Amino acid sequence: MKKQLVILSDLWGRERSEWVNHYIRPLQEKFEVRYYDCCELGGVDTSDYKQEVLHWQFVDGGVDRAVEQLLVLEQSNVTVLAFSVGGTIAWKFALEGGQVESLYCISSTRLRYETMRPESEIVLCFGEDDPFIPSKEWFDKMNVTSDILPDKGHELYMEAEFAEQLSRRILNESSY
């Protein structure tokens, strides 16, 4: 039986996520993959499809609604791969009782506001040029390390080469 892998989108949701196939294809060989659009999970209105409008809706209750939905939808042990705001949702999901074995958060800069750490195995990745990376003090307080990739920005996860490397890492780190 395959392990369960949940993939959570960034704030753009399904509409701008053709890049997610760079992860789904290799990972579905060894995982049962479920992909969630964070806009749908969080009840975010996408009729005004601008970054600042979507971001505000996530901050103003969308993250919490998404976590509540995930707690209903995912009740077994899972590995989570999450991008940007999806990482914040995944982190809170794990804190609220979601059974998260391993948590991979990519460019999840809003984690810098978190004060509690889930018990899960945690892998964080950020682009060095992303201005909102959590501070060294935050990493120390949370007792987590991060891969900081040189010459990369916030949307490093959309790059096929990064996706290939991360997918390989996830496959190698998962026990079967």
C-alpha positions in Angstrom: 0.0 0.0 0.0 1.3 3.4 -0.9 2.0 6.1 1.6 -0.2 9.2 1.5 1.1 12.5 0.2 -0.8 15.7 0.4 0.3 18.6 -1.8 -1.0 22.1 -0.9 -0.9 24.9 -3.5 0.5 28.4 -3.1 -1.9 31.4 -2.9 -2.7 31.2 -6.6 -4.4 27.8 -6.2 -5.1 25.5 -9.1 -5.4 28.3 -11.7 -1.7 29.0 -11.8 -0.2 25.7 -10.8 0.8 23.9 -14.0 4.2 23.6 -12.3 2.8 21.2 -9.7 3.0 18.4 -12.2 6.8 18.5 -11.9 6.1 17.1 -8.4 3.1 14.9 -8.9 4.5 12.8 -11.8 7.6 11.5 -9.9 6.0 11.3 -6.5 2.9 9.3 -7.5 5.1 6.4 -8.3 5.5 5.7 -4.6 2.7 7.8 -3.0 -1.0 8.2 -3.3 -1.0 11.9 -4.1 -3.8 14.3 -3.2 -3.5 17.9 -4.4 -5.5 20.7 -2.8 -6.1 24.2 -4.0 -5.6 26.4 -1.0 -8.0 29.0 -2.3 -10.8 26.3 -2.4 -9.8 24.9 1.1 -9.8 28.4 2.6 -13.0 29.7 0.9 -11.0 32.5 -0.8 -12.8 34.5 -3.4 -10.8 34.5 -6.6 -13.0 36.8 -8.6 -10.4 39.6 -8.0 -7.4 37.5 -8.8 -4.6 39.8 -7.5 -1.9 38.8 -5.1 -2.6 41.4 -2.4 -6.4 40.6 -2.5 -5.8 36.8 -2.2 -3.1 37.3 0.5 -5.4 39.4 2.6 -8.2 36.8 2.4 -5.8 34.1 3.6 -4.6 36.3 6.5 -8.3 37.3 7.3 -9.5 33.8 8.1 -8.7 31.8 5.0 -5.8 30.0 6.6 -7.9 28.9 9.5 -10.8 27.7 7.3 -8.3 25.7 5.2 -6.9 24.0 8.3 -10.5 23.1 9.4 -11.2 21.6 6.0 -8.0 19.6 6.0 -8.7 18.2 9.5 -12.0 16.8 8.0 -10.5 15.6 4.7 -7.2 14.1 6.0 -7.5 11.8 9.0 -4.7 9.4 8.3 -1.0 9.7 8.6 0.4 11.8 5.7 3.4 13.5 4.3 2.7 17.0 3.3 4.4 19.0 0.5 3.3 22.6 0.7 4.1 25.8 -1.1 4.1 29.4 0.2 0.8 29.9 2.1 0.2 26.2 1.8 3.1 25.7 4.2 1.5 27.9 6.8 -1.8 25.9 6.4 0.2 22.6 6.7 2.1 23.8 9.8 -1.1 24.8 11.5 -2.8 21.6 10.4 -0.1 19.6 12.1 -0.4 21.7 15.3 -4.1 21.2 15.3 -3.9 17.4 15.3 -3.4 16.5 11.7 -1.3 13.3 11.5 1.7 14.7 9.7 4.7 12.4 9.5 6.9 14.7 7.4 6.3 18.3 6.5 8.0 19.9 3.5 7.4 23.7 3.4 8.7 25.6 0.4 8.9 29.4 0.4 6.5 29.5 3.3 7.5 32.9 4.6 4.5 33.4 6.9 5.9 30.7 9.1 8.0 33.5 10.6 4.9 34.5 12.7 4.5 31.0 14.2 5.5 30.5 17.8 4.9 26.7 18.2 6.5 23.9 16.3 4.8 20.7 15.1 6.2 17.4 16.2 6.6 16.3 12.6 9.9 15.9 10.7 10.2 19.3 9.0 12.1 20.4 5.9 12.0 24.1 5.0 13.4 25.5 1.7 13.7 29.2 0.8 15.3 31.2 -2.0 18.1 33.4 -0.7 16.6 36.4 -2.5 13.1 36.1 -0.9 12.9 39.1 1.4 10.5 37.5 3.9 12.6 34.4 5.0 12.3 33.8 8.7 15.2 35.1 10.8 18.0 33.0 12.2 16.5 33.6 15.6 13.2 32.1 14.5 14.9 29.0 13.1 16.8 28.6 16.4 13.7 29.0 18.5 11.7 26.5 16.4 14.7 24.1 16.4 14.5 23.7 12.6 17.0 24.1 9.9 16.4 25.3 6.4 17.8 25.0 2.9 18.5 28.5 1.7 19.1 28.3 -2.1 21.5 31.0 -3.5 20.3 33.2 -6.3 16.7 32.0 -6.0 13.6 34.0 -5.2 10.2 33.2 -3.6 8.9 31.2 -6.6 11.9 28.8 -6.8 9.4 25.9 -6.4 8.0 26.6 -9.9 11.3 25.6 -11.5 11.5 22.1 -13.0 15.0 21.5 -11.8 14.2 22.4 -8.2 11.0 20.2 -8.4 13.1 17.3 -9.6 15.7 17.6 -6.8 13.1 18.0 -4.1 10.9 15.1 -5.4 14.0 12.9 -5.4 14.8 14.0 -1.8 11.2 13.2 -0.7 11.4 9.8 -2.3 14.7 9.0 -0.7 13.7 10.2 2.8 10.4 8.3 2.8 10.6 4.8 4.3 8.6 2.0 2.6 
